[in-house]
Protein backbone atom coordinates (compact mmCIF):
# COMPACT_ATOMS: atom_id res chain seq x y z
CA UNK A 1 0.00 0.00 0.00
CA UNK A 2 1.44 3.39 -0.96
CA UNK A 3 1.50 6.03 1.75
CA UNK A 4 1.24 9.74 1.19
CA UNK A 5 1.57 12.63 3.58
CA UNK A 6 -0.71 15.59 3.99
CA UNK A 7 1.36 18.74 3.98
CA UNK A 8 0.18 21.24 6.52
CA UNK A 9 0.66 24.97 6.51
CA UNK A 10 4.30 25.47 7.60
CA UNK A 11 3.50 28.51 9.75
CA UNK A 12 1.38 26.60 12.28
CA UNK A 13 1.99 24.49 15.34
CA UNK A 14 -0.10 21.39 14.83
CA UNK A 15 -1.49 18.84 17.20
CA UNK A 16 -3.75 17.06 14.72
CA UNK A 17 -3.84 13.41 13.91
CA UNK A 18 -4.97 12.92 10.34
CA UNK A 19 -5.67 9.42 9.12
CA UNK A 20 -5.13 8.83 5.44
CA UNK A 21 -6.40 5.31 4.94
CA UNK A 22 -4.18 3.30 7.31
CA UNK A 23 -1.70 6.11 7.89
CA UNK A 24 -1.75 8.66 10.69
CA UNK A 25 0.29 11.86 10.36
CA UNK A 26 1.11 14.74 12.66
CA UNK A 27 2.96 17.90 11.74
CA UNK A 28 4.42 20.84 13.65
CA UNK A 29 5.56 24.30 12.62
CA UNK A 30 6.11 27.66 14.26
CA UNK A 31 3.57 29.88 15.98
CA UNK A 32 3.65 32.57 13.27
CA UNK A 33 0.22 33.76 12.11
CA UNK A 34 -1.02 32.13 8.95
CA UNK A 35 -1.18 34.21 5.81
CA UNK A 36 -4.43 34.54 3.95
CA UNK A 37 -5.15 31.33 2.00
CA UNK A 38 -7.02 32.32 -1.15
CA UNK A 39 -10.71 32.67 -0.33
CA UNK A 40 -10.16 32.47 3.41
CA UNK A 41 -11.70 35.07 5.68
CA UNK A 42 -9.28 36.35 8.34
CA UNK A 43 -10.31 37.57 11.78
CA UNK A 44 -9.15 41.01 12.82
CA UNK A 45 -7.84 40.26 16.32
CA UNK A 46 -7.20 36.52 16.11
CA UNK A 47 -9.91 35.59 18.62
CA UNK A 48 -12.09 32.87 17.18
CA UNK A 49 -15.34 33.24 19.11
CA UNK A 50 -15.22 36.91 19.98
CA UNK A 51 -14.33 38.16 16.51
CA UNK A 52 -14.21 35.61 13.72
CA UNK A 53 -17.46 33.79 14.12
CA UNK A 54 -19.07 36.55 16.17
CA UNK A 55 -18.81 38.78 13.11
CA UNK A 56 -20.20 36.13 10.76
CA UNK A 57 -23.94 36.75 10.48
CA UNK A 58 -24.65 33.14 9.47
CA UNK A 59 -22.92 31.74 12.59
CA UNK A 60 -24.77 33.67 15.30
CA UNK A 61 -26.44 30.57 16.79
CA UNK A 62 -23.16 28.63 16.83
CA UNK A 63 -21.51 31.61 18.52
CA UNK A 64 -24.23 31.71 21.15
CA UNK A 65 -24.05 27.94 21.73
CA UNK A 66 -20.26 27.99 22.09
CA UNK A 67 -20.79 30.64 24.77
CA UNK A 68 -23.45 28.56 26.51
CA UNK A 69 -21.12 25.55 26.44
CA UNK A 70 -18.28 27.77 27.71
CA UNK A 71 -15.96 26.52 24.95
CA UNK A 72 -14.93 29.96 23.68
CA UNK A 73 -12.03 30.32 26.11
CA UNK A 74 -10.59 26.95 25.09
CA UNK A 75 -10.87 27.77 21.38
CA UNK A 76 -9.28 31.18 21.90
CA UNK A 77 -6.44 29.65 23.96
CA UNK A 78 -3.03 28.29 23.05
CA UNK A 79 -4.15 25.18 21.16
CA UNK A 80 -4.99 24.97 17.47
CA UNK A 81 -8.36 23.69 16.28
CA UNK A 82 -10.22 23.02 13.08
CA UNK A 83 -13.87 23.70 13.76
CA UNK A 84 -16.85 22.72 11.61
CA UNK A 85 -19.64 25.06 12.72
CA UNK A 86 -23.23 24.65 11.57
CA UNK A 87 -24.70 27.76 9.95
CA UNK A 88 -27.82 29.26 11.51
CA UNK A 89 -30.10 27.50 9.00
CA UNK A 90 -28.81 24.14 10.27
CA UNK A 91 -29.72 24.96 13.87
CA UNK A 92 -33.03 26.49 12.81
CA UNK A 93 -33.97 23.24 11.05
CA UNK A 94 -34.36 21.71 14.52
CA UNK A 95 -37.72 22.01 16.22
CA UNK A 96 -37.92 25.15 18.37
CA UNK A 97 -38.32 23.13 21.57
CA UNK A 98 -35.28 21.01 20.67
CA UNK A 99 -33.10 24.09 20.07
CA UNK A 100 -34.32 25.64 23.34
CA UNK A 101 -33.50 22.38 25.16
CA UNK A 102 -29.98 22.36 23.66
CA UNK A 103 -29.41 25.89 24.99
CA UNK A 104 -30.65 25.04 28.48
CA UNK A 105 -28.04 25.24 31.25
CA UNK A 106 -29.29 21.86 32.46
CA UNK A 107 -28.32 20.31 29.12
CA UNK A 108 -24.84 21.85 28.97
CA UNK A 109 -23.08 18.41 29.05
CA UNK A 110 -25.09 17.27 26.00
CA UNK A 111 -24.40 20.55 24.19
CA UNK A 112 -20.67 20.18 24.88
CA UNK A 113 -20.76 16.62 23.50
CA UNK A 114 -22.51 17.81 20.32
CA UNK A 115 -20.08 20.70 19.79
CA UNK A 116 -16.97 18.60 20.53
CA UNK A 117 -17.97 16.32 17.66
CA UNK A 118 -17.55 19.40 15.42
CA UNK A 119 -14.01 20.23 16.67
CA UNK A 120 -10.77 18.60 15.50
CA UNK A 121 -7.48 19.33 17.26
CA UNK A 122 -4.94 21.02 14.97
CA UNK A 123 -4.95 23.51 12.15
CA UNK A 124 -6.06 22.35 8.70
CA UNK A 125 -6.27 25.00 6.00
CA UNK A 126 -8.46 24.47 2.96
CA UNK A 127 -5.37 23.89 0.79
CA UNK A 128 -4.17 21.19 3.21
CA UNK A 129 -7.56 19.55 3.16
CA UNK A 130 -7.63 19.57 -0.64
CA UNK A 131 -4.15 17.99 -0.78
CA UNK A 132 -5.19 15.29 1.66
CA UNK A 133 -8.36 14.50 -0.27
CA UNK A 134 -6.40 14.32 -3.54
CA UNK A 135 -3.74 12.08 -2.01
CA UNK A 136 -6.21 9.60 -0.57
CA UNK A 137 -8.84 9.06 -3.26
CA UNK A 138 -11.14 11.77 -1.92
CA UNK A 139 -11.31 10.77 1.75
CA UNK A 140 -9.63 12.12 4.91
CA UNK A 141 -10.39 11.20 8.51
CA UNK A 142 -9.88 13.68 11.34
CA UNK A 143 -9.81 12.88 15.02
CA UNK A 144 -12.32 15.05 16.88
CA UNK A 145 -12.63 16.24 20.45
CA UNK A 146 -15.86 14.22 20.52
CA UNK A 147 -16.70 10.54 20.69
CA UNK A 148 -15.75 9.62 17.13
CA UNK A 149 -13.58 10.79 14.23
CA UNK A 150 -15.14 12.43 11.19
CA UNK A 151 -14.38 11.41 7.64
CA UNK A 152 -14.47 14.09 4.97
CA UNK A 153 -15.24 13.06 1.39
CA UNK A 154 -14.96 14.72 -1.97
CA UNK A 155 -18.40 14.67 -3.63
CA UNK A 156 -17.98 16.43 -6.98
CA UNK A 157 -17.10 20.01 -6.11
CA UNK A 158 -18.39 19.64 -2.53
CA UNK A 159 -16.69 18.33 0.59
CA UNK A 160 -18.98 16.36 2.88
CA UNK A 161 -18.55 15.24 6.48
CA UNK A 162 -19.69 11.67 6.13
CA UNK A 163 -21.45 10.18 3.14
CA UNK A 164 -24.93 10.14 1.73
CA UNK A 165 -27.41 12.77 0.63
CA UNK A 166 -27.91 14.02 4.20
CA UNK A 167 -24.19 14.39 5.02
CA UNK A 168 -23.19 17.87 6.17
CA UNK A 169 -21.37 19.89 3.48
CA UNK A 170 -18.78 22.59 3.87
CA UNK A 171 -20.27 25.86 2.61
CA UNK A 172 -18.62 29.22 2.02
CA UNK A 173 -15.05 30.27 2.67
CA UNK A 174 -13.27 29.10 5.82
CA UNK A 175 -12.41 31.63 8.51
CA UNK A 176 -8.85 31.75 9.86
CA UNK A 177 -8.76 33.15 13.39
CA UNK A 178 -5.62 33.06 15.49
CA UNK A 179 -4.78 29.39 16.03
CA UNK A 180 -8.04 28.14 14.55
CA UNK A 181 -9.68 27.45 11.20
CA UNK A 182 -13.48 27.54 11.05
CA UNK A 183 -15.46 25.81 8.29
CA UNK A 184 -19.16 26.49 7.92
CA UNK A 185 -21.31 23.36 7.46
CA UNK A 186 -24.91 23.21 6.32
CA UNK A 187 -26.04 20.55 8.83
CA UNK A 188 -25.13 19.32 12.28
CA UNK A 189 -22.64 16.45 12.33
CA UNK A 190 -24.67 13.46 13.52
CA UNK A 191 -23.59 11.84 16.78
CA UNK A 192 -21.69 8.56 16.45
CA UNK A 193 -23.84 5.44 16.37
C-alpha positions as CSV (number, residue, x, y, z in Angstrom):
1,X,0.0,0.0,0.0
2,X,1.4,3.4,-1.0
3,X,1.5,6.0,1.7
4,X,1.2,9.7,1.2
5,X,1.6,12.6,3.6
6,X,-0.7,15.6,4.0
7,X,1.4,18.7,4.0
8,X,0.2,21.2,6.5
9,X,0.7,25.0,6.5
10,X,4.3,25.5,7.6
11,X,3.5,28.5,9.8
12,X,1.4,26.6,12.3
13,X,2.0,24.5,15.3
14,X,-0.1,21.4,14.8
15,X,-1.5,18.8,17.2
16,X,-3.8,17.1,14.7
17,X,-3.8,13.4,13.9
18,X,-5.0,12.9,10.3
19,X,-5.7,9.4,9.1
20,X,-5.1,8.8,5.4
21,X,-6.4,5.3,4.9
22,X,-4.2,3.3,7.3
23,X,-1.7,6.1,7.9
24,X,-1.7,8.7,10.7
25,X,0.3,11.9,10.4
26,X,1.1,14.7,12.7
27,X,3.0,17.9,11.7
28,X,4.4,20.8,13.6
29,X,5.6,24.3,12.6
30,X,6.1,27.7,14.3
31,X,3.6,29.9,16.0
32,X,3.7,32.6,13.3
33,X,0.2,33.8,12.1
34,X,-1.0,32.1,8.9
35,X,-1.2,34.2,5.8
36,X,-4.4,34.5,3.9
37,X,-5.2,31.3,2.0
38,X,-7.0,32.3,-1.1
39,X,-10.7,32.7,-0.3
40,X,-10.2,32.5,3.4
41,X,-11.7,35.1,5.7
42,X,-9.3,36.4,8.3
43,X,-10.3,37.6,11.8
44,X,-9.2,41.0,12.8
45,X,-7.8,40.3,16.3
46,X,-7.2,36.5,16.1
47,X,-9.9,35.6,18.6
48,X,-12.1,32.9,17.2
49,X,-15.3,33.2,19.1
50,X,-15.2,36.9,20.0
51,X,-14.3,38.2,16.5
52,X,-14.2,35.6,13.7
53,X,-17.5,33.8,14.1
54,X,-19.1,36.5,16.2
55,X,-18.8,38.8,13.1
56,X,-20.2,36.1,10.8
57,X,-23.9,36.8,10.5
58,X,-24.7,33.1,9.5
59,X,-22.9,31.7,12.6
60,X,-24.8,33.7,15.3
61,X,-26.4,30.6,16.8
62,X,-23.2,28.6,16.8
63,X,-21.5,31.6,18.5
64,X,-24.2,31.7,21.2
65,X,-24.0,27.9,21.7
66,X,-20.3,28.0,22.1
67,X,-20.8,30.6,24.8
68,X,-23.5,28.6,26.5
69,X,-21.1,25.5,26.4
70,X,-18.3,27.8,27.7
71,X,-16.0,26.5,24.9
72,X,-14.9,30.0,23.7
73,X,-12.0,30.3,26.1
74,X,-10.6,26.9,25.1
75,X,-10.9,27.8,21.4
76,X,-9.3,31.2,21.9
77,X,-6.4,29.6,24.0
78,X,-3.0,28.3,23.0
79,X,-4.1,25.2,21.2
80,X,-5.0,25.0,17.5
81,X,-8.4,23.7,16.3
82,X,-10.2,23.0,13.1
83,X,-13.9,23.7,13.8
84,X,-16.9,22.7,11.6
85,X,-19.6,25.1,12.7
86,X,-23.2,24.7,11.6
87,X,-24.7,27.8,10.0
88,X,-27.8,29.3,11.5
89,X,-30.1,27.5,9.0
90,X,-28.8,24.1,10.3
91,X,-29.7,25.0,13.9
92,X,-33.0,26.5,12.8
93,X,-34.0,23.2,11.1
94,X,-34.4,21.7,14.5
95,X,-37.7,22.0,16.2
96,X,-37.9,25.2,18.4
97,X,-38.3,23.1,21.6
98,X,-35.3,21.0,20.7
99,X,-33.1,24.1,20.1
100,X,-34.3,25.6,23.3
101,X,-33.5,22.4,25.2
102,X,-30.0,22.4,23.7
103,X,-29.4,25.9,25.0
104,X,-30.6,25.0,28.5
105,X,-28.0,25.2,31.2
106,X,-29.3,21.9,32.5
107,X,-28.3,20.3,29.1
108,X,-24.8,21.8,29.0
109,X,-23.1,18.4,29.0
110,X,-25.1,17.3,26.0
111,X,-24.4,20.5,24.2
112,X,-20.7,20.2,24.9
113,X,-20.8,16.6,23.5
114,X,-22.5,17.8,20.3
115,X,-20.1,20.7,19.8
116,X,-17.0,18.6,20.5
117,X,-18.0,16.3,17.7
118,X,-17.5,19.4,15.4
119,X,-14.0,20.2,16.7
120,X,-10.8,18.6,15.5
121,X,-7.5,19.3,17.3
122,X,-4.9,21.0,15.0
123,X,-5.0,23.5,12.2
124,X,-6.1,22.3,8.7
125,X,-6.3,25.0,6.0
126,X,-8.5,24.5,3.0
127,X,-5.4,23.9,0.8
128,X,-4.2,21.2,3.2
129,X,-7.6,19.5,3.2
130,X,-7.6,19.6,-0.6
131,X,-4.1,18.0,-0.8
132,X,-5.2,15.3,1.7
133,X,-8.4,14.5,-0.3
134,X,-6.4,14.3,-3.5
135,X,-3.7,12.1,-2.0
136,X,-6.2,9.6,-0.6
137,X,-8.8,9.1,-3.3
138,X,-11.1,11.8,-1.9
139,X,-11.3,10.8,1.7
140,X,-9.6,12.1,4.9
141,X,-10.4,11.2,8.5
142,X,-9.9,13.7,11.3
143,X,-9.8,12.9,15.0
144,X,-12.3,15.0,16.9
145,X,-12.6,16.2,20.5
146,X,-15.9,14.2,20.5
147,X,-16.7,10.5,20.7
148,X,-15.7,9.6,17.1
149,X,-13.6,10.8,14.2
150,X,-15.1,12.4,11.2
151,X,-14.4,11.4,7.6
152,X,-14.5,14.1,5.0
153,X,-15.2,13.1,1.4
154,X,-15.0,14.7,-2.0
155,X,-18.4,14.7,-3.6
156,X,-18.0,16.4,-7.0
157,X,-17.1,20.0,-6.1
158,X,-18.4,19.6,-2.5
159,X,-16.7,18.3,0.6
160,X,-19.0,16.4,2.9
161,X,-18.5,15.2,6.5
162,X,-19.7,11.7,6.1
163,X,-21.5,10.2,3.1
164,X,-24.9,10.1,1.7
165,X,-27.4,12.8,0.6
166,X,-27.9,14.0,4.2
167,X,-24.2,14.4,5.0
168,X,-23.2,17.9,6.2
169,X,-21.4,19.9,3.5
170,X,-18.8,22.6,3.9
171,X,-20.3,25.9,2.6
172,X,-18.6,29.2,2.0
173,X,-15.1,30.3,2.7
174,X,-13.3,29.1,5.8
175,X,-12.4,31.6,8.5
176,X,-8.8,31.8,9.9
177,X,-8.8,33.2,13.4
178,X,-5.6,33.1,15.5
179,X,-4.8,29.4,16.0
180,X,-8.0,28.1,14.5
181,X,-9.7,27.4,11.2
182,X,-13.5,27.5,11.0
183,X,-15.5,25.8,8.3
184,X,-19.2,26.5,7.9
185,X,-21.3,23.4,7.5
186,X,-24.9,23.2,6.3
187,X,-26.0,20.5,8.8
188,X,-25.1,19.3,12.3
189,X,-22.6,16.4,12.3
190,X,-24.7,13.5,13.5
191,X,-23.6,11.8,16.8
192,X,-21.7,8.6,16.5
193,X,-23.8,5.4,16.4
